[in-house]
Amino acid sequence: MFKLLQTFIDIAVWRKGPQDLPSSRFLAVLVLGVYVIASFVQIVFLDLRMRSAVIVIAVDVIMMMTWLWAVLAFFGRGQRFLQTFSAMLGVGVLLAMIDVSVRALQLVMDGPSHGLPTAWLALRFFLIALVMGRILMQALDRGLLTGMALTVAIVYSTGAVAQAMVTRLHG
């Protein structure tokens, strides 16, 4: 398990790529389970309602799977889906744990306030675009800007769909 965690850390810091993971459904499902748990922990720290959390996480996973499948198929790299999906989820878990740490530190230092600090949100967005963009770059055999642009499209479209679903639930 430690070796797998180290591989995800290596992917996040650009020492490895999704090709260094096995193309395994078991691994993808295992990492998906950890990702969902980490996402719930992250959302608890952000004070979302549980029904909203379920919708946000479901939309996140479905949109990521759909985008990845479509983009990889478009570029003729469909065989890389499991490795790329596992890499993105694994790095997503790492980022969620950093979010939780930042939020916990904020709660200790400032007391209860809503949301994460703006500076962290901007840095996190840049990290997501850079790290996930590199994963897509390697999976697609394209440039970093292509990977980053696709990552930004995934992030914004997922956020828009999740927001629409949550608004519809509460509206």
Secondary structure, 3 states (H helix, E strand, C coil): CHHHHHHHHHHHCCCCCHHHCCCCHHHHHHHHHHHHHHHHHHHHHCCCCHHHHHHHHHHHHHHHHHHHHHHHHHCCCHHHHHHHHHHHHHHHHHHHHHHHHHHHHHHHHHCCCCCCCHHHHHHHHHHHHHHHHHHHHHHHCCCHHHHHHHHHHHHHHHHHHHHHHHHHHHC
